[in-house]
Amino acid sequence: MENKRSASWTMFRSIFFETLISFLVAFLFFFFVFFVNQLLLMAQEILTKKVPFQQVALLVLFSLPSVVAMSAPFASLVGTLMTIGRMTSDNEVLVMLSSGLSYRNIFIPAITIGVVISILSFLANDILLPAGTVQFTRLYRRILVSTPALELESNSVKRFKDTVLVTGNVENTSIDDILILDKTSDGERRLIMARNAELRDGGREGMSLDLTNAFVQTSKEVARQDYDYASSSFLRYLIPQDDLMQAVSSIGPREMSSTDVKREIKTQEDELGVRLDEEYNRALSYALSLETALRYGPQREEWNQRANTMSSFVKGIATAAVIKNNRNLLIYRLEYYKKFSIPFGALSFVFLAVSLGLLAKKSGQTVGFIFGLIIAVIYWALLLGGQTMGIRLGYSPFWSMWFPNILAISIGLLMGIIRIRR
């Protein structure tokens, strides 16, 4: 009587721990790559502004959760490919099948690893990342107060709360050709131009600029033709600390937890719903007025206003369409689905990695590592492409973010079925 075994605990442990080791090796590789690209370059830029090394090290530490969340899914792909590829090239899969074991003994431990990595990656992205971002922002604010030159670059436009700075060449704390746009305490618009400026640390007051050969023009908000102007060989301009902090205190959907993003989406949807109803009602009133003009003809007053009414109706419909496709809300929706798609990409990669690994002929680990890198690049390109099309073309946020995962699972299952039926 033929003895067919569908599962083996020993085989499960062997594949599980070998995949885990390969995952750790691949994780260190991707961690190093993302660390260099996203953190060391930032640290280098900050160090050039003479920020203390201890504070730079803390900034790097608070940024690590985002690196961990990004590295884990790709490490899952490469680690699984390396393990299954080695087993196939060393004929271990053939021996296993000849012993009466099924392909289930390969898929179950690989899927288990994928589930564990996906959950840990999601927790890092959803809990550690927001916490790290809060600490990062607090520390960066303290650094900014002590090193205000950190926020100014050559030939750039910098927006603070109520101030816009347009700078020419910036060298250390010296600025050439500076333009300042702001509002006075009386609500008047003010324009300040200077040939040179020297950046000073204003202490608790914020950041100050010592302007040389300055020209100042102020104008009324409601009467632009009513203006005053003056010139001065020296002028000290102060940017308050509250305005300075405004530039770094805002937190976007990427730095929020999935629960907070979902709550913000609901709030924005409610607000947009009210605005949309108001715009539709306004457009409906124009449509009814236009209908009255066309029905009763010249004897009604609406007849003489029909062209303006039609123009207002078209503008109302266009405005409603803009409100409905609100870009800020779309970004929040994309980021919400992205918070799930990237971490659980580790699980979708498992199906593809196992199927590809079973096709390996020789040098399984090397080929698996190379193929893993290629697939990671393709996946990242698809993810960025989906995000771009979602923002610019209004594609579905769900499909924009989940299409790479669904594609990986579909190809993996198709290749797996073909491999098993051979």
PyMOL commands that set and color helices and strands:
alter all, ss='L'
color gray80, all
select helices_A, chain A and resi 9-47+53-89+92-98+104-146+148-151+203-205+241-249+253-255+258-299+301-324+327-341+345-357+364-392+397-421
alter helices_A, ss='H'
color red, helices_A
select strands_A, chain A and resi 157-159+163-166+170-171+174-183+189-201+206-219+227-240
alter strands_A, ss='S'
color yellow, strands_A
deselect
rebuild
show_as cartoon
